[in-house]
Amino acid sequence: MDPVPLSAREREIVAWMAEGMTNRQISELAFVSENMVHQHLKRVLRKLNVHSRAELVQVTWQGAADLP
């Protein structure tokens, strides 16, 4: 499977989400609105063809998304 190109910001947000942070916590760290975090995650879910945060964490842990 070819790695899906995620932006640096998307990789950063996914990494924080995989650590168990909420959208609010991520928004505070990233200095963006909660809505922006939601939009980033929505885009990532679509790019990786997963349907939930749990699936996204699983993909992240498996390294399939080429995340840091």
PQR file with spaces between the fields and no chain letter, atoms N, CA, C, O and H, PARSE charges and radii, in Angstrom:
ATOM       1  N    MET     1       0.843   -1.173    0.000 -0.4000 1.5000
ATOM       2  CA   MET     1       0.000    0.000    0.000 -0.0000 2.0000
ATOM       3  C    MET     1       0.891    1.240    0.000  0.5500 1.7000
ATOM       4  O    MET     1       1.811    1.341    0.811 -0.5500 1.4000
ATOM       5  N    ASP     2       0.627    2.172   -0.892 -0.4000 1.5000
ATOM       6  CA   ASP     2       1.379    3.418   -0.958 -0.0000 2.0000
ATOM       7  C    ASP     2       0.981    4.308    0.211  0.5500 1.7000
ATOM       8  O    ASP     2      -0.194    4.383    0.568 -0.5500 1.4000
ATOM       9  H    ASP     2      -0.121    2.091   -1.551  0.4000 1.0000
ATOM      10  N    PRO     3       1.967    4.989    0.813 -0.5600 1.5000
ATOM      11  CA   PRO     3       1.624    5.904    1.902  0.2800 2.0000
ATOM      12  C    PRO     3       0.719    7.026    1.405  0.5500 1.7000
ATOM      13  O    PRO     3       0.898    7.542    0.302 -0.5500 1.4000
ATOM      14  N    VAL     4      -0.245    7.393    2.225 -0.4000 1.5000
ATOM      15  CA   VAL     4      -1.159    8.491    1.898 -0.0000 2.0000
ATOM      16  C    VAL     4      -0.488    9.782    2.326  0.5500 1.7000
ATOM      17  O    VAL     4      -0.023    9.897    3.460 -0.5500 1.4000
ATOM      18  H    VAL     4      -0.391    6.974    3.121  0.4000 1.0000
ATOM      19  N    PRO     5      -0.434   10.760    1.422 -0.5600 1.5000
ATOM      20  CA   PRO     5       0.234   12.011    1.782  0.2800 2.0000
ATOM      21  C    PRO     5      -0.596   12.858    2.745  0.5500 1.7000
ATOM      22  O    PRO     5      -1.598   13.459    2.357 -0.5500 1.4000
ATOM      23  N    LEU     6      -0.169   12.895    3.986 -0.4000 1.5000
ATOM      24  CA   LEU     6      -0.800   13.765    4.974 -0.0000 2.0000
ATOM      25  C    LEU     6       0.116   14.962    5.162  0.5500 1.7000
ATOM      26  O    LEU     6       1.340   14.843    5.121 -0.5500 1.4000
ATOM      27  H    LEU     6       0.644   12.406    4.301  0.4000 1.0000
ATOM      28  N    SER     7      -0.500   16.110    5.368 -0.4000 1.5000
ATOM      29  CA   SER     7       0.301   17.306    5.614 -0.0000 2.0000
ATOM      30  C    SER     7       0.972   17.175    6.980  0.5500 1.7000
ATOM      31  O    SER     7       0.594   16.342    7.803 -0.5500 1.4000
ATOM      32  H    SER     7      -1.495   16.206    5.401  0.4000 1.0000
ATOM      33  N    ALA     8       1.970   18.013    7.193 -0.4000 1.5000
ATOM      34  CA   ALA     8       2.662   18.006    8.485 -0.0000 2.0000
ATOM      35  C    ALA     8       1.676   18.301    9.614  0.5500 1.7000
ATOM      36  O    ALA     8       1.749   17.688   10.679 -0.5500 1.4000
ATOM      37  H    ALA     8       2.278   18.690    6.524  0.4000 1.0000
ATOM      38  N    ARG     9       0.761   19.232    9.386 -0.4000 1.5000
ATOM      39  CA   ARG     9      -0.232   19.597   10.406 -0.0000 2.0000
ATOM      40  C    ARG     9      -1.175   18.431   10.671  0.5500 1.7000
ATOM      41  O    ARG     9      -1.512   18.155   11.823 -0.5500 1.4000
ATOM      42  H    ARG     9       0.701   19.730    8.521  0.4000 1.0000
ATOM      43  N    GLU    10      -1.604   17.740    9.609 -0.4000 1.5000
ATOM      44  CA   GLU    10      -2.480   16.581    9.787 -0.0000 2.0000
ATOM      45  C    GLU    10      -1.772   15.498   10.599  0.5500 1.7000
ATOM      46  O    GLU    10      -2.376   14.905   11.492 -0.5500 1.4000
ATOM      47  H    GLU    10      -1.330   17.964    8.674  0.4000 1.0000
ATOM      48  N    ARG    11      -0.502   15.233   10.299 -0.4000 1.5000
ATOM      49  CA   ARG    11       0.260   14.228   11.047 -0.0000 2.0000
ATOM      50  C    ARG    11       0.377   14.628   12.521  0.5500 1.7000
ATOM      51  O    ARG    11       0.260   13.787   13.412 -0.5500 1.4000
ATOM      52  H    ARG    11      -0.011   15.715    9.572  0.4000 1.0000
ATOM      53  N    GLU    12       0.607   15.910   12.762 -0.4000 1.5000
ATOM      54  CA   GLU    12       0.733   16.415   14.126 -0.0000 2.0000
ATOM      55  C    GLU    12      -0.581   16.224   14.891  0.5500 1.7000
ATOM      56  O    GLU    12      -0.578   15.748   16.027 -0.5500 1.4000
ATOM      57  H    GLU    12       0.702   16.593   12.038  0.4000 1.0000
ATOM      58  N    ILE    13      -1.676   16.586   14.280 -0.4000 1.5000
ATOM      59  CA   ILE    13      -2.989   16.469   14.924 -0.0000 2.0000
ATOM      60  C    ILE    13      -3.354   15.010   15.159  0.5500 1.7000
ATOM      61  O    ILE    13      -3.895   14.668   16.211 -0.5500 1.4000
ATOM      62  H    ILE    13      -1.678   16.972   13.358  0.4000 1.0000
ATOM      63  N    VAL    14      -3.063   14.152   14.192 -0.4000 1.5000
ATOM      64  CA   VAL    14      -3.343   12.722   14.362 -0.0000 2.0000
ATOM      65  C    VAL    14      -2.506   12.146   15.507  0.5500 1.7000
ATOM      66  O    VAL    14      -2.999   11.340   16.296 -0.5500 1.4000
ATOM      67  H    VAL    14      -2.623   14.430   13.339  0.4000 1.0000
ATOM      68  N    ALA    15      -1.257   12.556   15.593 -0.4000 1.5000
ATOM      69  CA   ALA    15      -0.393   12.066   16.668 -0.0000 2.0000
ATOM      70  C    ALA    15      -0.963   12.463   18.034  0.5500 1.7000
ATOM      71  O    ALA    15      -0.991   11.643   18.952 -0.5500 1.4000
ATOM      72  H    ALA    15      -0.856   13.210   14.952  0.4000 1.0000
ATOM      73  N    TRP    16      -1.415   13.704   18.174 -0.4000 1.5000
ATOM      74  CA   TRP    16      -2.020   14.145   19.430 -0.0000 2.0000
ATOM      75  C    TRP    16      -3.305   13.381   19.715  0.5500 1.7000
ATOM      76  O    TRP    16      -3.566   12.993   20.853 -0.5500 1.4000
ATOM      77  H    TRP    16      -1.392   14.370   17.428  0.4000 1.0000
ATOM      78  N    MET    17      -4.106   13.169   18.676 -0.4000 1.5000
ATOM      79  CA   MET    17      -5.344   12.428   18.847 -0.0000 2.0000
ATOM      80  C    MET    17      -5.052   10.996   19.287  0.5500 1.7000
ATOM      81  O    MET    17      -5.757   10.450   20.135 -0.5500 1.4000
ATOM      82  H    MET    17      -3.894   13.485   17.751  0.4000 1.0000
ATOM      83  N    ALA    18      -4.019   10.391   18.715 -0.4000 1.5000
ATOM      84  CA   ALA    18      -3.649    9.021   19.069 -0.0000 2.0000
ATOM      85  C    ALA    18      -3.159    8.917   20.511  0.5500 1.7000
ATOM      86  O    ALA    18      -3.204    7.841   21.108 -0.5500 1.4000
ATOM      87  H    ALA    18      -3.446   10.835   18.025  0.4000 1.0000
ATOM      88  N    GLU    19      -2.692   10.033   21.070 -0.4000 1.5000
ATOM      89  CA   GLU    19      -2.283   10.070   22.476 -0.0000 2.0000
ATOM      90  C    GLU    19      -3.482   10.201   23.408  0.5500 1.7000
ATOM      91  O    GLU    19      -3.331   10.166   24.629 -0.5500 1.4000
ATOM      92  H    GLU    19      -2.656   10.907   20.586  0.4000 1.0000
ATOM      93  N    GLY    20      -4.673   10.352   22.833 -0.4000 1.5000
ATOM      94  CA   GLY    20      -5.890   10.419   23.632 -0.0000 2.0000
ATOM      95  C    GLY    20      -6.402   11.812   23.899  0.5500 1.7000
ATOM      96  O    GLY    20      -7.315   11.996   24.704 -0.5500 1.4000
ATOM      97  H    GLY    20      -4.796   10.380   21.841  0.4000 1.0000
ATOM      98  N    MET    21      -5.825   12.800   23.231 -0.4000 1.5000
ATOM      99  CA   MET    21      -6.274   14.176   23.455 -0.0000 2.0000
ATOM     100  C    MET    21      -7.612   14.445   22.772  0.5500 1.7000
ATOM     101  O    MET    21      -7.928   13.870   21.730 -0.5500 1.4000
ATOM     102  H    MET    21      -5.084   12.650   22.577  0.4000 1.0000
ATOM     103  N    THR    22      -8.385   15.331   23.387 -0.4000 1.5000
ATOM     104  CA   THR    22      -9.655   15.748   22.799 -0.0000 2.0000
ATOM     105  C    THR    22      -9.400   16.833   21.750  0.5500 1.7000
ATOM     106  O    THR    22      -8.307   17.392   21.665 -0.5500 1.4000
ATOM     107  H    THR    22      -8.128   15.798   24.233  0.4000 1.0000
ATOM     108  N    ASN    23     -10.425   17.113   20.962 -0.4000 1.5000
ATOM     109  CA   ASN    23     -10.304   18.198   19.980 -0.0000 2.0000
ATOM     110  C    ASN    23      -9.988   19.521   20.665  0.5500 1.7000
ATOM     111  O    ASN    23      -9.216   20.323   20.140 -0.5500 1.4000
ATOM     112  H    ASN    23     -11.313   16.658   21.030  0.4000 1.0000
ATOM     113  N    ARG    24     -10.575   19.753   21.827 -0.4000 1.5000
ATOM     114  CA   ARG    24     -10.319   20.997   22.561 -0.0000 2.0000
ATOM     115  C    ARG    24      -8.850   21.080   22.984  0.5500 1.7000
ATOM     116  O    ARG    24      -8.215   22.120   22.812 -0.5500 1.4000
ATOM     117  H    ARG    24     -11.202   19.101   22.253  0.4000 1.0000
ATOM     118  N    GLN    25      -8.312   19.999   23.532 -0.4000 1.5000
ATOM     119  CA   GLN    25      -6.910   19.990   23.950 -0.0000 2.0000
ATOM     120  C    GLN    25      -5.984   20.207   22.753  0.5500 1.7000
ATOM     121  O    GLN    25      -5.010   20.955   22.834 -0.5500 1.4000
ATOM     122  H    GLN    25      -8.828   19.154   23.672  0.4000 1.0000
ATOM     123  N    ILE    26      -6.302   19.543   21.650 -0.4000 1.5000
ATOM     124  CA   ILE    26      -5.492   19.691   20.436 -0.0000 2.0000
ATOM     125  C    ILE    26      -5.561   21.130   19.937  0.5500 1.7000
ATOM     126  O    ILE    26      -4.546   21.701   19.540 -0.5500 1.4000
ATOM     127  H    ILE    26      -7.093   18.935   21.585  0.4000 1.0000
ATOM     128  N    SER    27      -6.750   21.712   19.955 -0.4000 1.5000
ATOM     129  CA   SER    27      -6.903   23.084   19.457 -0.0000 2.0000
ATOM     130  C    SER    27      -6.060   24.059   20.275  0.5500 1.7000
ATOM     131  O    SER    27      -5.495   25.006   19.728 -0.5500 1.4000
ATOM     132  H    SER    27      -7.575   21.247   20.277  0.4000 1.0000
ATOM     133  N    GLU    28      -5.977   23.828   21.577 -0.4000 1.5000
ATOM     134  CA   GLU    28      -5.169   24.700   22.428 -0.0000 2.0000
ATOM     135  C    GLU    28      -3.680   24.558   22.111  0.5500 1.7000
ATOM     136  O    GLU    28      -2.956   25.553   22.082 -0.5500 1.4000
ATOM     137  H    GLU    28      -6.436   23.059   22.022  0.4000 1.0000
ATOM     138  N    LEU    29      -3.223   23.332   21.875 -0.4000 1.5000
ATOM     139  CA   LEU    29      -1.814   23.109   21.535 -0.0000 2.0000
ATOM     140  C    LEU    29      -1.459   23.647   20.153  0.5500 1.7000
ATOM     141  O    LEU    29      -0.368   24.178   19.940 -0.5500 1.4000
ATOM     142  H    LEU    29      -3.812   22.524   21.898  0.4000 1.0000
ATOM     143  N    ALA    30      -2.401   23.501   19.215 -0.4000 1.5000
ATOM     144  CA   ALA    30      -2.144   23.882   17.823 -0.0000 2.0000
ATOM     145  C    ALA    30      -2.492   25.344   17.536  0.5500 1.7000
ATOM     146  O    ALA    30      -2.228   25.842   16.442 -0.5500 1.4000
ATOM     147  H    ALA    30      -3.286   23.070   19.388  0.4000 1.0000
ATOM     148  N    PHE    31      -3.080   26.027   18.512 -0.4000 1.5000
ATOM     149  CA   PHE    31      -3.491   27.431   18.347 -0.0000 2.0000
ATOM     150  C    PHE    31      -4.465   27.602   17.179  0.5500 1.7000
ATOM     151  O    PHE    31      -4.340   28.529   16.379 -0.5500 1.4000
ATOM     152  H    PHE    31      -3.295   25.622   19.401  0.4000 1.0000
ATOM     153  N    VAL    32      -5.436   26.690   17.099 -0.4000 1.5000
ATOM     154  CA   VAL    32      -6.503   26.771   16.104 -0.0000 2.0000
ATOM     155  C    VAL    32      -7.821   26.483   16.816  0.5500 1.7000
ATOM     156  O    VAL    32      -7.829   26.072   17.977 -0.5500 1.4000
ATOM     157  H    VAL    32      -5.538   25.937   17.750  0.4000 1.0000
ATOM     158  N    SER    33      -8.928   26.699   16.120 -0.4000 1.5000
ATOM     159  CA   SER    33     -10.240   26.435   16.715 -0.0000 2.0000
ATOM     160  C    SER    33     -10.510   24.924   16.763  0.5500 1.7000
ATOM     161  O    SER    33      -9.902   24.136   16.039 -0.5500 1.4000
ATOM     162  H    SER    33      -8.922   27.033   15.177  0.4000 1.0000
ATOM     163  N    GLU    34     -11.435   24.560   17.635 -0.4000 1.5000
ATOM     164  CA   GLU    34     -11.851   23.158   17.700 -0.0000 2.0000
ATOM     165  C    GLU    34     -12.421   22.717   16.349  0.5500 1.7000
ATOM     166  O    GLU    34     -12.221   21.579   15.923 -0.5500 1.4000
ATOM     167  H    GLU    34     -11.928   25.200   18.224  0.4000 1.0000
ATOM     168  N    ASN    35     -13.126   23.624   15.686 -0.4000 1.5000
ATOM     169  CA   ASN    35     -13.687   23.296   14.382 -0.0000 2.0000
ATOM     170  C    ASN    35     -12.583   22.973   13.377  0.5500 1.7000
ATOM     171  O    ASN    35     -12.740   22.067   12.558 -0.5500 1.4000
ATOM     172  H    ASN    35     -13.289   24.549   16.031  0.4000 1.0000
ATOM     173  N    MET    36     -11.477   23.698   13.431 -0.4000 1.5000
ATOM     174  CA   MET    36     -10.370   23.433   12.513 -0.0000 2.0000
ATOM     175  C    MET    36      -9.778   22.046   12.776  0.5500 1.7000
ATOM     176  O    MET    36      -9.437   21.325   11.838 -0.5500 1.4000
ATOM     177  H    MET    36     -11.349   24.434   14.096  0.4000 1.0000
ATOM     178  N    VAL    37      -9.657   21.679   14.045 -0.4000 1.5000
ATOM     179  CA   VAL    37      -9.169   20.341   14.392 -0.0000 2.0000
ATOM     180  C    VAL    37     -10.123   19.302   13.826  0.5500 1.7000
ATOM     181  O    VAL    37      -9.692   18.314   13.232 -0.5500 1.4000
ATOM     182  H    VAL    37      -9.934   22.265   14.807  0.4000 1.0000
ATOM     183  N    HIS    38     -11.409   19.524   14.009 -0.4000 1.5000
ATOM     184  CA   HIS    38     -12.420   18.611   13.481 -0.0000 2.0000
ATOM     185  C    HIS    38     -12.279   18.465   11.962  0.5500 1.7000
ATOM     186  O    HIS    38     -12.341   17.355   11.432 -0.5500 1.4000
ATOM     187  H    HIS    38     -11.759   20.327   14.491  0.4000 1.0000
ATOM     188  N    GLN    39     -12.093   19.577   11.276 -0.4000 1.5000
ATOM     189  CA   GLN    39     -11.954   19.543    9.816 -0.0000 2.0000
ATOM     190  C    GLN    39     -10.694   18.781    9.390  0.5500 1.7000
ATOM     191  O    GLN    39     -10.729   18.005    8.435 -0.5500 1.4000
ATOM     192  H    GLN    39     -12.042   20.478   11.707  0.4000 1.0000
ATOM     193  N    HIS    40      -9.591   19.002   10.094 -0.4000 1.5000
ATOM     194  CA   HIS    40      -8.358   18.264    9.794 -0.0000 2.0000
ATOM     195  C    HIS    40      -8.597   16.757    9.951  0.5500 1.7000
ATOM     196  O    HIS    40      -8.234   15.967    9.079 -0.5500 1.4000
ATOM     197  H    HIS    40      -9.562   19.632   10.870  0.4000 1.0000
ATOM     198  N    LEU    41      -9.212   16.373   11.074 -0.4000 1.5000
ATOM     199  CA   LEU    41      -9.451   14.949   11.330 -0.0000 2.0000
ATOM     200  C    LEU    41     -10.410   14.351   10.306  0.5500 1.7000
ATOM     201  O    LEU    41     -10.236   13.212    9.873 -0.5500 1.4000
ATOM     202  H    LEU    41      -9.507   17.014   11.782  0.4000 1.0000
ATOM     203  N    LYS    42     -11.413   15.118    9.927 -0.4000 1.5000
ATOM     204  CA   LYS    42     -12.363   14.654    8.914 -0.0000 2.0000
ATOM     205  C    LYS    42     -11.649   14.379    7.590  0.5500 1.7000
ATOM     206  O    LYS    42     -11.913   13.374    6.929 -0.5500 1.4000
ATOM     207  H    LYS    42     -11.555   16.043   10.279  0.4000 1.0000
ATOM     208  N    ARG    43     -10.745   15.280    7.212 -0.4000 1.5000
ATOM     209  CA   ARG    43      -9.970   15.121    5.980 -0.0000 2.0000
ATOM     210  C    ARG    43      -9.064   13.891    6.063  0.5500 1.7000
ATOM     211  O    ARG    43      -8.939   13.142    5.094 -0.5500 1.4000
ATOM     212  H    ARG    43     -10.531   16.097    7.748  0.4000 1.0000
ATOM     213  N    VAL    44      -8.438   13.688    7.216 -0.4000 1.5000
ATOM     214  CA   VAL    44      -7.554   12.537    7.406 -0.0000 2.0000
ATOM     215  C    VAL    44      -8.349   11.234    7.326  0.5500 1.7000
ATOM     216  O    VAL    44      -7.920   10.279    6.679 -0.5500 1.4000
ATOM     217  H    VAL    44      -8.540   14.296    8.003  0.4000 1.0000
ATOM     218  N    LEU    45      -9.502   11.199    7.982 -0.4000 1.5000
ATOM     219  CA   LEU    45     -10.345   10.000    7.924 -0.0000 2.0000
ATOM     220  C    LEU    45     -10.685    9.651    6.483  0.5500 1.7000
ATOM     221  O    LEU    45     -10.647    8.485    6.090 -0.5500 1.4000
ATOM     222  H    LEU    45      -9.851   11.975    8.507  0.4000 1.0000
ATOM     223  N    ARG    46     -11.016   10.663    5.704 -0.4000 1.5000
ATOM     224  CA   ARG    46     -11.360   10.452    4.299 -0.0000 2.0000
ATOM     225  C    ARG    46     -10.141    9.959    3.512  0.5500 1.7000
ATOM     226  O    ARG    46     -10.247    9.015    2.729 -0.5500 1.4000
ATOM     227  H    ARG    46     -11.047   11.610    6.023  0.4000 1.0000
ATOM     228  N    LYS    47      -8.986   10.597    3.720 -0.4000 1.5000
ATOM     229  CA   LYS    47      -7.767   10.215    3.002 -0.0000 2.0000
ATOM     230  C    LYS    47      -7.357    8.770    3.285  0.5500 1.7000
ATOM     231  O    LYS    47      -6.907    8.052    2.392 -0.5500 1.4000
ATOM     232  H    LYS    47      -8.899   11.364    4.356  0.4000 1.0000
ATOM     233  N    LEU    48      -7.520    8.357    4.546 -0.4000 1.5000
ATOM     234  CA   LEU    48      -7.097    7.015    4.947 -0.0000 2.0000
ATOM     235  C    LEU    48      -8.209    5.982    4.834  0.5500 1.7000
ATOM     236  O    LEU    48      -8.007    4.801    5.116 -0.5500 1.4000
ATOM     237  H    LEU    48      -7.886    8.941    5.271  0.4000 1.0000
ATOM     238  N    ASN    49      -9.384    6.442    4.418 -0.4000 1.5000
ATOM     239  CA   ASN    49     -10.542    5.561    4.252 -0.0000 2.0000
ATOM     240  C    ASN    49     -10.864    4.798    5.543  0.5500 1.7000
ATOM     241  O    ASN    49     -11.078    3.586    5.527 -0.5500 1.4000
ATOM     242  H    ASN    49      -9.548    7.402    4.189  0.4000 1.0000
ATOM     243  N    VAL    50     -10.894    5.537    6.662 -0.4000 1.5000
ATOM     244  CA   VAL    50     -11.331    4.972    7.928 -0.0000 2.0000
ATOM     245  C    VAL    50     -12.547    5.763    8.391  0.5500 1.7000
ATOM     246  O    VAL    50     -12.803    6.866    7.907 -0.5500 1.4000
ATOM     247  H    VAL    50     -10.720    6.522    6.675  0.4000 1.0000
ATOM     248  N    HIS    51     -13.296    5.187    9.336 -0.4000 1.5000
ATOM     249  CA   HIS    51     -14.592    5.771    9.665 -0.0000 2.0000
ATOM     250  C    HIS    51     -14.750    6.216   11.113  0.5500 1.7000
ATOM     251  O    HIS    51     -15.815    6.694   11.504 -0.5500 1.4000
ATOM     252  H    HIS    51     -13.088    4.292    9.729  0.4000 1.0000
ATOM     253  N    SER    52     -13.698    6.063   11.911 -0.4000 1.5000
ATOM     254  CA   SER    52     -13.809    6.494   13.306 -0.0000 2.0000
ATOM     255  C    SER    52     -12.424    6.830   13.853  0.5500 1.7000
ATOM     256  O    SER    52     -11.398    6.485   13.267 -0.5500 1.4000
ATOM     257  H    SER    52     -12.833    5.675   11.594  0.4000 1.0000
ATOM     258  N    ARG    53     -12.433    7.507   14.981 -0.4000 1.5000
ATOM     259  CA   ARG    53     -11.176    7.836   15.652 -0.0000 2.0000
ATOM     260  C    ARG    53     -10.457    6.554   16.063  0.5500 1.7000
ATOM     261  O    ARG    53      -9.231    6.471   15.990 -0.5500 1.4000
ATOM     262  H    ARG    53     -13.267    7.787   15.457  0.4000 1.0000
ATOM     263  N    ALA    54     -11.232    5.552   16.498 -0.4000 1.5000
ATOM     264  CA   ALA    54     -10.625    4.283   16.915 -0.0000 2.0000
ATOM     265  C    ALA    54      -9.885    3.623   15.750  0.5500 1.7000
ATOM     266  O    ALA    54      -8.767    3.138   15.922 -0.5500 1.4000
ATOM     267  H    ALA    54     -12.228    5.620   16.557  0.4000 1.0000
ATOM     268  N    GLU    55     -10.496    3.603   14.580 -0.4000 1.5000
ATOM     269  CA   GLU    55      -9.831    3.047   13.403 -0.0000 2.0000
ATOM     270  C    GLU    55      -8.588    3.857   13.053  0.5500 1.7000
ATOM     271  O    GLU    55      -7.563    3.297   12.666 -0.5500 1.4000
ATOM     272  H    GLU    55     -11.404    3.997   14.440  0.4000 1.0000
ATOM     273  N    LEU    56      -8.685    5.175   13.192 -0.4000 1.5000
ATOM     274  CA   LEU    56      -7.553    6.031   12.882 -0.0000 2.0000
ATOM     275  C    LEU    56      -6.382    5.743   13.822  0.5500 1.7000
ATOM     276  O    LEU    56      -5.230    5.702   13.389 -0.5500 1.4000
ATOM     277  H    LEU    56      -9.518    5.630   13.507  0.4000 1.0000
ATOM     278  N    VAL    57      -6.678    5.545   15.099 -0.4000 1.5000
ATOM     279  CA   VAL    57      -5.624    5.204   16.059 -0.0000 2.0000
ATOM     280  C    VAL    57      -4.985    3.875   15.673  0.5500 1.7000
ATOM     281  O    VAL    57      -3.763    3.733   15.720 -0.5500 1.4000
ATOM     282  H    VAL    57      -7.614    5.578   15.450  0.4000 1.0000
ATOM     283  N    GLN    58      -5.807    2.903   15.292 -0.4000 1.5000
ATOM     284  CA   GLN    58      -5.286    1.600   14.895 -0.0000 2.0000
ATOM     285  C    GLN    58      -4.356    1.728   13.684  0.5500 1.7000
ATOM     286  O    GLN    58      -3.276    1.139   13.662 -0.5500 1.4000
ATOM     287  H    GLN    58      -6.799    3.017   15.253  0.4000 1.0000
ATOM     288  N    VAL    59      -4.775    2.488   12.692 -0.4000 1.5000
ATOM     289  CA   VAL    59      -3.955    2.709   11.499 -0.0000 2.0000
ATOM     290  C    VAL    59      -2.659    3.422   11.885  0.5500 1.7000
ATOM     291  O    VAL    59      -1.586    3.101   11.373 -0.5500 1.4000
ATOM     292  H    VAL    59      -5.653    2.967   12.709  0.4000 1.0000
ATOM     293  N    THR    60      -2.768    4.383   12.784 -0.4000 1.5000
ATOM     294  CA   THR    60      -1.595    5.132   13.234 -0.0000 2.0000
ATOM     295  C    THR    60      -0.607    4.201   13.921  0.5500 1.7000
ATOM     296  O    THR    60       0.589    4.243   13.632 -0.5500 1.4000
ATOM     297  H    THR    60      -3.639    4.644   13.200  0.4000 1.0000
ATOM     298  N    TRP    61      -1.093    3.369   14.818 -0.4000 1.5000
ATOM     299  CA   TRP    61      -0.223    2.450   15.552 -0.0000 2.0000
ATOM     300  C    TRP    61       0.412    1.426   14.627  0.5500 1.7000
ATOM     301  O    TRP    61       1.534    0.983   14.870 -0.5500 1.4000
ATOM     302  H    TRP    61      -2.065    3.335   15.052  0.4000 1.0000
ATOM     303  N    GLN    62      -0.291    1.044   13.570 -0.4000 1.5000
ATOM     304  CA   GLN    62       0.256    0.079   12.615 -0.0000 2.0000
ATOM     305  C    GLN    62       1.262    0.730   11.667  0.5500 1.7000
ATOM     306  O    GLN    62       1.976    0.030   10.949 -0.5500 1.4000
ATOM     307  H    GLN    62      -1.203    1.404   13.372  0.4000 1.0000
ATOM     308  N    GLY    63       1.325    2.064   11.660 -0.4000 1.5000
ATOM     309  CA   GLY    63       2.265    2.760   10.827 -0.0000 2.0000
ATOM     310  C    GLY    63       1.838    2.870    9.373  0.5500 1.7000
ATOM     311  O    GLY    63       2.640    3.263    8.526 -0.5500 1.4000
ATOM     312  H    GLY    63       0.745    2.633   12.244  0.4000 1.0000
ATOM     313  N    ALA    64       0.599    2.534    9.067 -0.4000 1.5000
ATOM     314  CA   ALA    64       0.136    2.543    7.685 -0.0000 2.0000
ATOM     315  C    ALA    64       0.015    3.942    7.114  0.5500 1.7000
ATOM     316  O    ALA    64      -0.033    4.105    5.895 -0.5500 1.4000
ATOM     317  H    ALA    64      -0.053    2.215    9.755  0.4000 1.0000
ATOM     318  N    ALA    65      -0.035    4.962    7.971 -0.4000 1.5000
ATOM     319  CA   ALA    65      -0.198    6.324    7.496 -0.0000 2.0000
ATOM     320  C    ALA    65       1.133    7.052    7.394  0.5500 1.7000
ATOM     321  O    ALA    65       1.149    8.244    7.087 -0.5500 1.4000
ATOM     322  H    ALA    65       0.004    4.830    8.962  0.4000 1.0000
ATOM     323  N    ASP    66       2.234    6.384    7.637 -0.4000 1.5000
ATOM     324  CA   ASP    66       3.563    6.995    7.561 -0.0000 2.0000
ATOM     325  C    ASP    66       3.645    8.210    8.470  0.5500 1.7000
ATOM     326  O    ASP    66       4.085    9.284    8.057 -0.5500 1.4000
ATOM     327  H    ASP    66       2.221    5.416    7.887  0.4000 1.0000
ATOM     328  N    LEU    67       3.212    8.025    9.726 -0.4000 1.5000
ATOM     329  CA   LEU    67       3.206    9.100   10.704 -0.0000 2.0000
ATOM     330  C    LEU    67       4.485    9.092   11.512  0.5500 1.7000
ATOM     331  O    LEU    67       5.140    8.056   11.627 -0.5500 1.4000
ATOM     332  H    LEU    67       2.856    7.153   10.061  0.4000 1.0000
ATOM     333  N    PRO    68       4.855   10.249   12.080 -0.5600 1.5000
ATOM     334  CA   PRO    68       6.073   10.312   12.903  0.2800 2.0000
ATOM     335  C    PRO    68       5.965    9.475   14.153  0.5500 1.7000
ATOM     336  O    PRO    68       6.905    9.425   14.946 -0.5500 1.4000
